[in-house]
Amino acid sequence: MNDIVGTIKELMLSINRPVRLMEVCGTHTVAIFRHGIRTLLPETVSLLSGPGCPVCVTAIKDVDTAIAIARTDDVILTTFGDMMRVPGDKKTLLDAKAEGADIRIVYSPLDALNIAVDNPKKKVVFFATGFETTSPSVAGTVLEAERRGIPNFYIYSVHKTVPPALRALLDSGEVKVDGFILPGHVSTVIGSAPYEFLVADYAKPSVITGFDGPDILTGILMILHQIAQGRAEVAIQYAKVVRPAGNPRAVEILNELFEPEDAEWRGIGVLPGSGLRLCEKYQHREIRNILKLDVPVGSGPKACSCGEILKGIKMPYECALFGKACTPEKPVGACMVSSEGSCSAYYKYKAVFNLDNTLEKIAPDKMKGC
């Protein structure tokens, strides 16, 4: 890694200006901390966290709707475990479970399908969250339910897609970035083609990157080479896994089962075409068509800066609640709940900025009460 770091430092001397890069994926955010990437880079390279944590961007109303579904008679709600503590307006799924709702943690949507087989008199609903990484498995499970004729399996789809979120960020004018570290996991499914608008419309150098230290540093170096040469392209550093066309079968099943819809992102708002809903042929599997629920829109905690953090406008430590009222043990905002959330990563790795904006690593025993 030293050779890569040395080349980055030399290249930044030739660029001769500050560079701001956004790592879109929450897994990248955690990996950057784990490998100490920020401490290796010159001060003129800034890394911003983006909206690539699926737990963090799940809207308050979507959580509240999932709670309302779970509280309905004859319903079993199934969900990935990382959604249990995500705050809605006033409660979490964990609160609803403690109050008697039948909510069960599963490790895949197929687990939820098996629960439906074992409970034929119940409506079994899978809370379908996540990006393009998880949505193909949900699509496959819906097809399996159709094939096997299991009538009591449903989904509540709040799936999101990454490219529209990046377009919305750039169109907002609020985020100033010179390039993107693009997600590896999502890109194994969709490939590099859906990101080409970053180059065609915004001239932003972008690289799909893996997750170990050398992968991330190499991806940063590839972006900096583009900047230094005055060009922009969508490059693939993670070539051992990602192909330009992605996974054709996964894309095929996604297009067969889902179609785009407008979707609300927590703290960001409604982004056109950024959600996935079941196509008309499979709408009988969408629980919102079966249960007519009137869920009020909640505003969430006013002091939480999760939205600005997801957009790369604020750093986690700039939130007034960070490390005080909001900790991983008692999270106020979704960015502190998920292990991939920016706030959680900053808190876990005990990283804060001093008044001169110099990154300091502070020993855990000196961070109490921070």
MIVO-662652 format. One record per residue: residue in one letter; x negated, y, z of N, C-alpha, C in turn. Coordinates in steps of 0.02 Angstrom, whole numbers, padded with zeros to 5 digits, always signed. Layout:
N
AXYZXYZXYZ;...
REM end
This chain:
370
M-00042-00060+00000+00000+00000+00000-00043+00062+00000;N-00104+00058+00026-00147+00117+00029-00162+00146-00039;D-00171+00101-00089-00185+00124-00156-00126+00164-00184;I-00065+00138-00171-00005+00173-00195+00001+00241-00162;V-00009+00243-00096-00004+00306-00059-00055+00356-00085;G-00116+00333-00097-00168+00377-00124-00148+00407-00191;T-00119+00365-00234-00098+00389-00300-00041+00440-00293;I+00005+00427-00246+00060+00474-00235+00032+00542-00213;K-00016+00542-00168-00044+00605-00144-00079+00642-00200;E-00116+00606-00243-00149+00638-00299-00098+00667-00348;L-00044+00630-00360+00007+00652-00407+00043+00714-00381;M+00055+00716-00316+00089+00774-00287+00046+00837-00293;L-00020+00829-00294-00064+00887-00304-00054+00916-00374;S-00043+00872-00423-00032+00896-00491+00038+00925-00500;I+00087+00897-00465+00156+00924-00468+00158+00992-00435;N+00123+00999-00379+00112+01064-00347+00177+01100-00326;R+00225+01061-00302+00286+01090-00274+00320+01037-00232;P+00364+01057-00186+00400+01007-00147+00447+00966-00191;V+00456+00903-00174+00501+00857-00210+00549+00826-00160;R+00613+00826-00178+00665+00797-00136+00696+00737-00171;L+00691+00679-00140+00719+00617-00169+00773+00591-00123;M+00825+00561-00153+00879+00532-00113+00878+00457-00121;E+00872+00421-00064+00883+00349-00065+00958+00339-00055;V+00990+00310-00105+01062+00304-00105+01086+00249-00057;C+01047+00196-00052+01069+00136-00016+01051+00138+00058;G+01099+00118+00100+01086+00116+00172+01032+00067+00191;T+01026+00011+00154+00973-00037+00168+00905-00006+00154;H+00901+00037+00103+00838+00073+00091+00822+00120+00149;T+00872+00153+00176+00861+00198+00232+00828+00161+00290;V+00855+00103+00306+00828+00063+00361+00757+00039+00344;A+00748+00016+00283+00682-00009+00262+00629+00046+00263;I+00648+00106+00244+00601+00162+00244+00576+00175+00315;F+00621+00171+00364+00600+00179+00433+00558+00119+00456;R+00581+00059+00441+00547+00000+00465+00475-00004+00441;H+00463+00018+00379+00396+00015+00351+00357+00080+00362;G+00387+00129+00397+00352+00191+00410+00335+00231+00348;I+00380+00228+00297+00366+00260+00233+00357+00336+00241;R+00399+00367+00281+00395+00440+00288+00328+00462+00316;T+00299+00423+00360+00235+00442+00389+00178+00434+00340;L+00189+00397+00286+00136+00385+00236+00137+00437+00180;L+00195+00469+00170+00202+00516+00114+00175+00585+00132;P+00152+00622+00083+00134+00692+00097+00196+00732+00117;E+00184+00786+00155+00240+00826+00180+00282+00857+00124;T+00253+00861+00065+00290+00891+00009+00341+00844-00022;V+00344+00781+00001+00395+00734-00022+00446+00723+00033;S+00508+00743+00021+00562+00734+00070+00609+00680+00046;L+00631+00638+00093+00678+00585+00077+00745+00600+00112;L+00799+00602+00073+00866+00613+00099+00906+00549+00094;S+00948+00537+00143+00992+00478+00141+01056+00496+00104;G+01082+00450+00064+01141+00462+00025+01201+00422+00049;P+01254+00419+00008+01317+00388+00029+01321+00313+00016;G+01265+00278+00024+01264+00207+00005+01275+00158+00061;C+01306+00180+00115+01325+00135+00169+01400+00122+00165;P+01422+00062+00145+01494+00051+00133+01536+00059+00196;V+01509+00041+00254+01546+00050+00316+01557+00124+00329;C+01504+00164+00318+01506+00235+00334+01556+00273+00292;V+01565+00253+00229+01608+00292+00185+01681+00269+00185;T+01696+00216+00223+01766+00194+00228+01806+00247+00264;A+01857+00272+00232+01895+00330+00256+01932+00315+00321;I+01944+00367+00360+01981+00360+00423+02050+00330+00410;K+02084+00355+00359+02151+00329+00345+02149+00255+00326;D+02097+00233+00292+02092+00162+00273+02083+00119+00335;V+02044+00143+00384+02038+00106+00447+02105+00105+00484;D+02138+00162+00486+02203+00166+00520+02255+00121+00486;T+02251+00117+00419+02297+00073+00382+02283+00000+00398;A+02219-00018+00402+02201-00087+00420+02227-00104+00490;I+02222-00056+00536+02249-00067+00604+02324-00077+00601;A+02359-00036+00561+02432-00043+00555+02451-00110+00525;I+02412-00134+00476+02425-00200+00447+02417-00254+00500;A+02364-00249+00539+02350-00299+00590+02403-00302+00644;R+02437-00245+00656+02488-00242+00708+02557-00266+00683;T+02561-00283+00619+02624-00306+00591+02636-00379+00610;D+02698-00394+00625+02716-00463+00643+02697-00511+00587;D+02675-00571+00607+02660-00625+00560+02601-00609+00513;V+02555-00565+00535+02496-00549+00495+02433-00567+00533;I+02386-00598+00498+02318-00607+00523+02273-00564+00479;L+02238-00516+00509+02192-00475+00472+02122-00504+00479;T+02088-00513+00424+02019-00538+00425+01973-00484+00399;T+01912-00481+00425+01867-00427+00407+01795-00447+00420;F+01749-00414+00386+01679-00421+00404+01668-00389+00472;G+01622-00416+00510+01612-00394+00579+01591-00322+00586;D+01555-00295+00535+01531-00226+00543+01586-00174+00538;M+01647-00195+00520+01703-00148+00518+01739-00142+00584;M+01725-00186+00632+01764-00189+00693+01759-00126+00735;R+01701-00093+00735+01691-00035+00778+01694+00031+00741;V+01712+00030+00677+01717+00092+00638+01777+00132+00663;P+01766+00195+00683+01822+00233+00711+01872+00255+00658;G+01936+00244+00675+01989+00276+00637+02002+00344+00668;D+02064+00366+00666+02079+00432+00696+02072+00429+00772;K+02101+00376+00802+02098+00371+00875+02074+00302+00899;K+02077+00251+00857+02060+00184+00879+02017+00148+00827;T+01991+00091+00847+01954+00047+00802+01991-00020+00796;L+01969-00061+00750+01997-00128+00745+01983-00168+00809;L+01927-00155+00840+01911-00188+00903+01962-00170+00957;D+01982-00107+00959+02034-00085+01006+02100-00122+00991;A+02118-00124+00927+02181-00157+00908+02179-00231+00926;K+02122-00264+00918+02116-00335+00936+02125-00342+01012;A+02095-00298+01050+02101-00301+01123+02173-00290+01146;E+02211-00254+01105+02282-00241+01121+02328-00295+01096;G+02300-00348+01065+02341-00405+01046+02348-00420+00973;A+02322-00377+00929+02326-00390+00857+02283-00450+00839;D+02306-00491+00792+02268-00550+00771+02218-00529+00717;I+02159-00513+00738+02105-00491+00693+02047-00539+00700;R+02024-00566+00645+01971-00616+00647+01913-00596+00602;I+01853-00605+00628+01792-00590+00590+01775-00650+00545;V+01761-00635+00482+01741-00687+00435+01675-00667+00403;Y+01642-00716+00373+01578-00703+00342+01583-00700+00266;S+01641-00719+00239+01653-00712+00168+01729-00712+00157;P+01752-00686+00102+01825-00688+00088+01850-00760+00082;L+01808-00807+00064+01830-00877+00060+01849-00903+00130;D+01816-00878+00182+01836-00895+00251+01908-00873+00263;A+01924-00813+00239+01992-00787+00247+02043-00830+00209;L+02023-00854+00151+02067-00898+00112+02080-00963+00149;N+02030-00990+00182+02039-01051+00221+02085-01039+00280;I+02081-00980+00311+02127-00963+00365+02199-00961+00340;A+02208-00936+00278+02275-00935+00248+02301-01006+00238;V+02258-01052+00217+02278-01121+00209+02299-01151+00275;D+02263-01135+00329+02278-01163+00395+02337-01130+00429;N+02359-01072+00403+02414-01035+00435+02466-01016+00382;P+02500-01066+00354+02545-01053+00296+02604-01007+00312;K+02621-00999+00376+02677-00956+00394+02656-00884+00408;K+02592-00870+00402+02566-00804+00414+02543-00771+00349;K+02547-00706+00347+02516-00668+00292+02443-00656+00314;V+02397-00683+00277+02326-00674+00293+02296-00622+00246;V+02271-00569+00275+02247-00511+00237+02172-00503+00247;F+02136-00498+00192+02064-00483+00196+02054-00409+00184;F+02021-00375+00232+02005-00304+00227+01945-00299+00180;A+01959-00284+00117+01908-00287+00065+01871-00221+00059;T+01814-00218+00094+01772-00158+00094+01707-00172+00056;G+01669-00119+00043+01604-00129+00013+01600-00103-00058;F+01539-00106-00085+01525-00083-00153+01526-00141-00202;E+01495-00131-00259+01494-00182-00311+01458-00246-00289;T+01422-00243-00234+01389-00303-00209+01438-00355-00184;T+01490-00332-00150+01538-00379-00119+01602-00388-00160;S+01619-00340-00202+01684-00345-00237+01689-00405-00285;P+01635-00430-00317+01643-00490-00358+01664-00551-00318;S+01640-00558-00256+01660-00616-00216+01733-00611-00196;V+01758-00550-00186+01829-00540-00171+01870-00558-00233;A+01847-00535-00291+01882-00552-00353+01885-00627-00363;G+01829-00661-00351+01828-00734-00358+01874-00769-00310;T+01881-00742-00250+01926-00772-00201+01998-00764-00220;V+02016-00705-00248+02084-00696-00273+02099-00746-00328;L+02051-00756-00373+02062-00806-00426+02070-00876-00398;E+02031-00891-00346+02036-00957-00314+02104-00966-00281;A+02130-00913-00250+02197-00916-00220+02249-00929-00273;E+02241-00898-00331+02287-00909-00387+02282-00981-00412;R+02221-01004-00420+02210-01072-00447+02240-01125-00401;R+02232-01116-00336+02256-01164-00288+02328-01153-00266;G+02357-01099-00290+02427-01085-00273+02438-01071-00199;I+02394-01031-00170+02400-01013-00099+02436-00946-00095;P+02500-00946-00077+02541-00885-00085+02532-00833-00030;N+02503-00852+00026+02502-00807+00084+02435-00772+00094;F+02393-00770+00042+02329-00735+00046+02334-00668+00009;Y+02313-00615+00044+02317-00547+00016+02251-00511+00031;I+02241-00456-00004+02185-00412+00013+02211-00341+00024;Y+02173-00303+00063+02183-00231+00067+02119-00202+00039;S+02121-00181-00025+02060-00160-00060+02045-00087-00049;V+01987-00074-00019+01960-00006-00015+01890-00006-00043;H+01878-00050-00091+01813-00054-00124+01794+00013-00156;K+01730+00027-00155+01704+00088-00186+01651+00069-00237;T+01639+00115-00285+01586+00105-00334+01536+00163-00329;V+01473+00148-00339+01419+00196-00324+01412+00251-00377;P+01410+00236-00443+01396+00289-00491+01442+00350-00486;P+01509+00343-00478+01550+00404-00473+01532+00447-00413;A+01509+00416-00359+01490+00456-00300+01428+00499-00316;L+01381+00472-00353+01322+00510-00371+01340+00568-00417;R+01385+00556-00463+01407+00611-00507+01441+00666-00466;A+01483+00646-00418+01518+00695-00377+01469+00736-00335;L+01418+00703-00309+01368+00740-00270+01332+00792-00312;L+01313+00773-00372+01277+00820-00416+01323+00876-00440;D+01386+00860-00453+01433+00911-00476+01451+00961-00421;S+01445+00939-00358+01464+00983-00303+01417+01043-00296;G+01355+01036-00318+01307+01090-00311+01280+01098-00241;E+01303+01056-00194+01280+01062-00125+01215+01026-00112;V+01201+00975-00153+01142+00933-00141+01089+00949-00193;K+01030+00965-00169+00974+00980-00214+00925+00922-00212;V+00925+00881-00263+00879+00824-00266+00843+00824-00333;D+00781+00799-00332+00741+00795-00393+00743+00726-00425;G+00766+00676-00386+00769+00609-00413+00803+00561-00365;F+00820+00502-00389+00858+00453-00350+00820+00387-00344;I+00817+00361-00282+00797+00292-00270+00862+00253-00270;L+00874+00216-00324+00939+00184-00334+00942+00116-00299;P+01003+00094-00281+01011+00034-00240+00993-00030-00277;G+00959-00075-00243+00940-00138-00272+00997-00188-00274;H+01033-00196-00218+01085-00247-00214+01142-00233-00263;V+01168-00171-00263+01222-00153-00310+01199-00164-00382;S+01137-00147-00395+01113-00149-00464+01103-00220-00490;T+01096-00269-00444+01093-00339-00467+01158-00358-00502;V+01212-00324-00483+01278-00338-00514+01288-00295-00576;I+01280-00229-00569+01300-00184-00623+01243-00167-00671;G+01180-00182-00651+01123-00165-00694+01106-00092-00692;S+01069-00069-00742+01046+00001-00744+01089+00046-00789;A+01126+00017-00835+01164+00057-00884+01213+00106-00852;P+01250+00088-00799+01298+00135-00770+01267+00198-00740;Y+01201+00199-00732+01167+00258-00704+01140+00304-00758;E+01148+00286-00821+01116+00326-00874+01141+00398-00875;F+01200+00411-00849+01225+00480-00846+01180+00525-00804;L+01144+00495-00756+01098+00535-00715+01045+00569-00758;V+01026+00535-00811+00976+00561-00858+01009+00604-00911;A+01062+00578-00942+01094+00613-00998+01126+00679-00977;D+01158+00679-00918+01196+00738-00898+01159+00783-00848;Y+01111+00754-00810+01080+00793-00757+01003+00793-00759;A+00974+00754-00803+00901+00749-00810+00867+00733-00744;K+00895+00684-00707+00867+00664-00642+00828+00598-00649;P+00764+00599-00639+00726+00536-00639+00752+00489-00585;S+00759+00425-00602+00790+00377-00556+00757+00309-00565;V+00750+00274-00509+00719+00208-00511+00757+00160-00466;I+00776+00102-00492+00806+00049-00452+00750+00012-00416;T+00754+00010-00350+00696-00010-00310+00713-00067-00264;G+00663-00110-00250+00670-00163-00201+00664-00137-00130;F+00654-00182-00082+00663-00163-00012+00602-00172+00033;D+00549-00200+00008+00490-00202+00051+00449-00138+00042;G+00398-00130+00084+00359-00068+00083+00329-00052+00015;P+00291-00099-00015+00263-00085-00081+00316-00071-00135;D+00374-00106-00131+00428-00093-00179+00449-00020-00175;I+00464+00004-00115+00490+00072-00106+00438+00123-00127;L+00376+00114-00105+00323+00161-00123+00311+00162-00199;T+00313+00103-00230+00305+00100-00303+00362+00136-00338;G+00423+00126-00312+00480+00161-00341+00473+00237-00336;I+00449+00261-00278+00437+00332-00270+00384+00356-00319;L+00331+00317-00325+00277+00335-00372+00304+00339-00444;M+00347+00292-00463+00375+00292-00531+00417+00355-00543;I+00455+00377-00492+00493+00439-00498+00447+00498-00506;L+00395+00500-00465+00348+00557-00467+00311+00560-00534;H+00295+00503-00563+00264+00503-00630+00311+00536-00680;Q+00376+00521-00676+00424+00552-00722+00425+00628-00712;I+00427+00649-00649+00428+00721-00634+00365+00754-00660;A+00308+00724-00648+00245+00753-00670+00241+00759-00746;Q+00273+00712-00781+00270+00711-00854+00329+00749-00885;G+00373+00777-00843+00429+00816-00869+00480+00774-00906;R+00491+00714-00885+00540+00670-00917+00586+00640-00866;A+00639+00609-00890+00687+00576-00845+00713+00513-00878;E+00713+00459-00840+00742+00395-00864+00765+00355-00804;V+00806+00305-00817+00825+00257-00765+00780+00197-00773;A+00733+00190-00727+00684+00135-00730+00701+00082-00678;I+00674+00022-00688+00687-00033-00642+00621-00056-00612;Q+00610-00041-00549+00553-00069-00513+00568-00139-00489;Y+00631-00153-00472+00653-00216-00443+00668-00266-00498;A+00621-00273-00546+00634-00311-00607+00640-00386-00594;K+00615-00411-00537+00621-00482-00523+00693-00502-00508;V+00736-00453-00496+00806-00467-00479+00855-00432-00525;V+00839-00370-00544+00886-00328-00581+00871-00329-00655;R+00922-00338-00695+00917-00334-00768+00958-00273-00792;P+00940-00244-00849+00978-00186-00874+01053-00198-00879;A+01073-00259-00898+01144-00275-00905+01174-00302-00840;G+01133-00309-00788+01158-00334-00725+01174-00408-00728;N+01227-00427-00693+01251-00497-00694+01314-00499-00736;P+01311-00521-00798+01369-00517-00843+01430-00553-00816;R+01421-00610-00784+01480-00647-00758+01513-00608-00701;A+01472-00579-00657+01500-00540-00603+01538-00479-00630;V+01509-00445-00680+01542-00387-00710+01607-00409-00744;E+01605-00467-00777+01664-00492-00811+01722-00505-00762;I+01706-00537-00706+01759-00552-00658+01785-00489-00624;L+01740-00440-00613+01762-00376-00586+01811-00342-00634;N+01794-00340-00697+01837-00307-00746+01903-00344-00756;E+01901-00410-00746+01963-00449-00753+02011-00436-00696;L+01986-00429-00635+02028-00424-00575+02042-00353-00554;F+01995-00307-00565+02001-00240-00538+02001-00187-00593;E+02028-00130-00576+02025-00071-00619+02010-00010-00576;P+01981+00042-00604+01963+00101-00564+02025+00138-00538;E+02017+00168-00480+02067+00214-00453+02030+00268-00412;D+02064+00323-00400+02036+00375-00357+02032+00347-00286;A+01979+00364-00251+01970+00337-00184+01942+00391-00138;E+01963+00388-00074+01939+00435-00024+01877+00407+00010;W+01825+00448+00013+01763+00431+00047+01759+00472+00111;R+01745+00439+00166+01742+00474+00231+01694+00533+00228;G+01719+00590+00248+01678+00650+00252+01663+00682+00185;I+01680+00649+00130+01665+00676+00064+01728+00698+00028;G+01780+00658+00034+01844+00674+00002+01862+00623-00052;V+01911+00641-00092+01934+00596-00145+01890+00605-00207;L+01862+00549-00230+01818+00549-00288+01853+00512-00345;P+01865+00545-00402+01901+00513-00457+01866+00450-00482;G+01907+00398-00490+01882+00336-00520+01830+00298-00480;S+01824+00313-00415+01771+00282-00375+01794+00223-00334;G+01859+00206-00339+01885+00148-00302+01904+00092-00349;L+01920+00035-00321+01941-00023-00360+02008-00049-00334;R+02057-00054-00378+02120-00085-00360+02132-00145-00405;L+02171-00192-00381+02187-00250-00421+02226-00230-00483;C+02210-00263-00539+02247-00251-00600+02320-00274-00591;E+02363-00251-00636+02435-00265-00631+02449-00339-00623;K+02413-00381-00659+02425-00453-00657+02417-00482-00587;Y+02376-00449-00545+02361-00476-00478+02386-00431-00421;Q+02430-00384-00439+02453-00338-00388+02494-00371-00333;H+02519-00431-00345+02556-00467-00293+02510-00490-00236;R+02445-00483-00246+02396-00501-00193+02375-00440-00152;E+02399-00381-00171+02383-00320-00134+02435-00309-00079;I+02413-00311-00016+02460-00309+00041+02500-00245+00044;R+02474-00191+00015+02511-00128+00016+02575-00132-00025;N+02578-00180-00071+02639-00190-00109+02690-00233-00071;I+02668-00265-00018+02711-00310+00021+02736-00274+00084;L+02690-00241+00118+02707-00204+00179+02711-00130+00162;K+02766-00099+00175+02774-00027+00163+02757+00010+00227;L+02696+00034+00232+02672+00066+00293+02665+00141+00282;D+02687+00178+00331+02680+00251+00330+02629+00270+00382;V+02567+00278+00360+02512+00291+00407+02494+00365+00403;P+02500+00402+00458+02482+00473+00456+02408+00483+00443;V+02392+00540+00415+02322+00556+00400+02290+00588+00462;G+02238+00557+00487+02202+00585+00544+02140+00622+00522;S+02120+00669+00562+02063+00711+00544+01997+00685+00572;G+01999+00644+00624+01938+00620+00655+01905+00673+00698;P+01848+00656+00728+01814+00703+00773+01787+00764+00736;K+01806+00823+00759+01787+00885+00724+01712+00898+00726;A+01678+00879+00779+01607+00895+00786+01562+00848+00749;C+01589+00793+00722+01548+00743+00687+01526+00769+00619;S+01462+00762+00604+01434+00786+00540+01423+00730+00490;C+01459+00675+00498+01448+00617+00456+01454+00633+00382;G+01503+00675+00364+01513+00693+00294+01453+00728+00264;E+01426+00777+00300+01368+00813+00276+01306+00768+00272;I+01302+00721+00319+01246+00674+00319+01250+00628+00259;L+01310+00603+00244+01319+00559+00187+01304+00593+00121;K+01314+00659+00119+01301+00697+00058+01229+00723+00054;G+01189+00709+00106+01120+00731+00105+01112+00805+00120;I+01165+00836+00147+01161+00908+00164+01130+00918+00232;K+01144+00873+00278+01117+00875+00346+01078+00812+00360;M+01029+00818+00405+00995+00760+00432+01032+00739+00497;P+01030+00676+00516+01067+00653+00575+01053+00694+00638;Y+00990+00711+00650+00973+00746+00711+01001+00818+00712;E+01027+00841+00655+01057+00908+00653+01130+00908+00676;C+01158+00848+00686+01226+00843+00713+01224+00855+00788;A+01269+00895+00813+01269+00912+00885+01283+00852+00929;L+01312+00799+00901+01330+00740+00941+01275+00687+00942;F+01227+00693+00897+01177+00640+00888+01138+00627+00951;G+01139+00563+00973+01101+00542+01031+01128+00566+01097;K+01183+00602+01095+01213+00627+01157+01282+00594+01165;A+01333+00627+01137+01399+00596+01139+01404+00537+01091;C+01361+00535+01041+01364+00483+00990+01300+00441+00991;T+01307+00378+01010+01252+00330+01011+01277+00264+00982;P+01232+00217+00965+01256+00153+00939+01302+00116+00988;E+01293+00126+01052+01335+00094+01102+01405+00125+01104;K+01408+00192+01094+01471+00228+01094+01473+00275+01033;P+01481+00247+00974+01479+00288+00913+01541+00332+00906;V+01531+00393+00886+01586+00438+00871+01600+00436+00796;G+01547+00436+00756+01555+00435+00684+01533+00370+00653;A+01556+00358+00592+01541+00295+00558+01467+00287+00542;C+01431+00343+00534+01359+00339+00518+01318+00310+00575;M+01347+00308+00635+01312+00279+00692+01333+00207+00704;V+01387+00185+00673+01414+00118+00685+01373+00065+00649;S+01365+00074+00584+01333+00023+00543+01258+00023+00552;S+01229-00036+00549+01156-00041+00551+01124-00007+00490;E+01163+00002+00437+01139+00036+00377+01153+00111+00378;G+01188+00135+00429+01204+00206+00434+01143+00248+00449;S+01140+00308+00421+01082+00351+00431+01072+00368+00505;C+01126+00384+00540+01119+00403+00611+01093+00344+00652;S+01119+00285+00638+01097+00225+00674+01023+00212+00661;A+01002+00220+00598+00931+00209+00581+00887+00259+00616;Y+00906+00323+00615+00866+00374+00649+00862+00360+00724;Y+00919+00340+00753+00920+00327+00825+00877+00265+00841;K+00885+00213+00802+00849+00151+00816+00774+00160+00813;Y+00752+00197+00763+00680+00204+00754+00653+00267+00788;K+00696+00299+00829+00674+00354+00872+00637+00408+00833;A+00667+00430+00778+00634+00482+00738+00673+00547+00745;V+00639+00601+00763+00670+00667+00766+00624+00717+00734;F+00652+00775+00714+00611+00828+00686+00603+00883+00738;N+00541+00910+00743+00532+00967+00787+00551+01032+00751;L+00542+01087+00783+00564+01151+00755+00527+01170+00691;D+00469+01140+00681+00430+01155+00621+00446+01105+00565;N+00498+01064+00576+00517+01013+00527+00462+00962+00514;T+00422+00948+00564+00370+00896+00559+00396+00833+00591;L+00394+00778+00555+00421+00715+00581+00377+00690+00637;E+00408+00676+00694+00372+00648+00751+00401+00581+00769;K+00359+00533+00781+00380+00468+00808+00371+00472+00883;I+00424+00458+00919+00422+00463+00992+00434+00394+01021;A+00394+00376+01070+00401+00311+01101+00470+00302+01130;P+00498+00242+01128+00566+00230+01154+00575+00252+01226;D+00524+00244+01268+00533+00261+01338+00535+00336+01349;K+00519+00375+01297+00522+00448+01304+00583+00476+01269;M+00624+00433+01242+00682+00455+01204+00746+00456+01243;K+00745+00435+01306+00806+00431+01345+00838+00500+01349;G+00902+00500+01333+00940+00563+01337+00931+00607+01277;C+00893+00584+01227+00882+00626+01168+00947+00634+01128;
REM end
